[in-house]
């Protein structure tokens, strides 16, 4: 394993774990706030118990996300010093603001966890809302920094120097809105389905049915609404990528040859040597429409770019297909659930629908991982698109492979600890959070 591959692998591993912790930490506080609001307005004690149970989960993922996020910030400087030397002064603002949002989130979470019976009930609820809003702001600010890597702005690049730095323009670059919207909806979709699926599993097992039914409904509505909105943000992102990063779009779609009325490729295995896609279904003109809003518009292919500037096609294309396929499945499940809420009430706690949610527990996070693979691998060979290559940014320090092995062990250990804590939380529901037995028919 050479140092460049080891450094990229370590960042991929770190981001792959952190994005799951961060998404859950961003979204769960909103579930908690809705449950708390329901308790304050209905005075049903089950919502109070649910809020307390979820708040413990929020605390677990806040702590885990803080650890993994801190490790990532050090990795940026240690693995990519030449990148940070130039990039730090330009896109340091969103990271500084993210740190501020993080501290606000920490303070608000402390108030919420220890505020039961000590604060005015509505102020206590408000602190929970602040946890969610500040966590969401943290995520958007970090995505803004990543968007800057895909769409550099806020400086003039002259003779290898970065001049006339404008941090505001760098933060609000051309890619930040589409990426932030897409990532936010993805976080709500993945977390909503994962949480709803866990509670659906408990309902199927007939464990504390009322408690889990209340939790399931809140999480499922969040996840379903986000999943239905996600294709809209995906369309915005695709059109944006077509304008700013045509090589990435070509890799996503395995579009080797520039042509008008370009076909949309479904599935298939790209053959980069033969410059073709095998075993694919092609829809004529659809790629032109999705990228430019016109069935006849020309779509730039990989043949317009030098070989050394082309991203890896196989990985990018397969990751994109996984993301779109899983997103489509979750949208279908969402439509069925919202139809059940609206018209088919007898479906709501039917075995088949609950099993669909159980099946969907990991799918949203797999789609997120695939989406980030598209974003990062599709930008290669650039760390700063069109300006600095990844190979030029890596540290000259030898032995990065050993750092990769060490961090792999740390993240696996951290994940095992989190899994154990969550398992213990779920097992403690009957004794800590749902001590009053209620009849199963109350779910309806």
Residue, then its C-alpha position, 0 to 999 in steps of 0.5 A: x500500500x503506497x502512501x497516497x493510497x493509504x492516506x486516501x483510504x484513511x480519509x475514506x474510512x474516517x469519513x465513512x464512519x463519521x458520516x453515520x455518527x454525524x447524520x444520526x446526531x444531526x437528526x435524532x434531536x428533531x425526533x426528540x423535540x417532536x416527542x417532547x412537544x407531544x408530551x407537553x401538548x397531550x400530557x401522555x406520559x408515553x411521550x415523556x418516556x420516549x423523549x428521555x429514551x431518545x435523549x440518551x441516544x442523542x447523547x451517545x451519538x453526540x459524544x461519538x461524533x465529537x470524537x470522530x470529528x476531532x480525529x478528522x480535523x487532525x487528519x486533514x492537517x497530518x495527511x494533506x499538509x500542502x492542501x491545508x497550507x493553502x486552503x486553511x485561510x480560505x475555507x477556515x470560516x465554515x470550520x470556525x463557525x462549525x466549532x461555534x455551532x458545536x459548542x452551542x449544541x453541547x451546552x443545549x444538550x447539557x441543559x436538556x439532559x439535566x433540565x427535567x423538573x428544573x426549567x420551565x417546561x417550554x424552555x426545556x423543550x426549546x433547549x432540545x430544539x436548539x440541539x437539533x438546529x445547531x447540529x444541523x448547522x454544523x453539518x451544513x457548514x462542514x458540507x460547505x467546506x466540502x462543496x468548496x473543494x468541488x467548486x473552488x471560489x473566494x480567491x484568485x489563483x495566479x502563478x501558483x499563489x492564492x490571492x484576493x481571498x474572500x472567505x464569504x464567497x468561498x463558503x457560499x460557493x456554487x456547490x454549497x446549496x445543492x450539496x447541503x440540501x441533498x445531504x440534509x435530506x439524506x440524513x433525515x431519510x437514513x436516520x428516519x428509516x433506521x430508527x423507524x425500522x428498529x421500533x418496527x422490529x420491536x413491534x413485530x416482537x410484541x415488545x412494549x408495543x405502544x411505546x414503540x408504535x409512538x416512536x415508529x410513527x414520528x421517525x417514519x414520517x420524518x424519513x418518508x417526507x425526506x425520502x420523497x423530497x430527495x429526488x428533487x434535490x438529486x435533480x438539482x445536484x445533477x444539473x449543478x454537477x453537469x455544469x461545474x464538473x462534467x467529468x464527474x457526471x460522465x463517470x457517474x453515468x459511464x458516459x464515455x462519448x460526447x453526444x446529443x440526445x444522450x441515453x440514461x444508463x441503468x445498471x451495467x458494468x463499465x469497461x474503461x478499456x473498451x470505453x463502453x458499458x456492458x449489461x446496461x439498460x439505456x433510455x434514449x435522451x433521458x440523460x440529456x433531459x436530466x442534465x440540461x432539461x432538454x432531450x436533444x442537448x449535448x452531454x459531454x463525455x469522458x472523451x473530452x478530458x485527458x486520460x490523467x484528468x478522468x475520475x475512476x469510472x467503475x467505482x463512481x458509476x456503481x456507487x451512483x447506481x447503488x445510491x439511486x437504486x436504494x433511494x428509489x426503494x426508500x421513496x417507494x416505501x415512503x409512498x406506501x406509508x403515507x398512503x397508509x396514513x392517509x387512506x389505508x389505516x389498516x396497513x399502518x401496523x401490518x406485518x408486511x409494512x413493518x417488515x419493509x421498514x425493518x429491511x430498510x434499517x441499513x439502506x439509507x446509510x448504505x445510500x449515503x456512503x455510496x453518495x459520498x463515494x460518488x462525490x469524492x471519487x468522482x472529483x479525482x484526481x483533484x483534491x481542489x477541483x481543477x487546481x490541486x491534485x490529490x497526489x500533490x497534496x499528500x504528506x511526504x511523511x512515510x509510513x502512512x499505511x501504519x496510521x491507516x491500520x491504527x485508525x481502522x482499529x480505533x473506528x472499529x472499536x468505537x463502533x462496537x462500543x456504540x453498538x453495545x450502548x445502543x443495544x443496552x438502551x433498547x433492552x432497557x426500554x421495558x424497565x426504564x422507559x415503559x414500565x406501565x403495560x398497555x394493550x396492543x390495540x392502543x397502537x391503532 
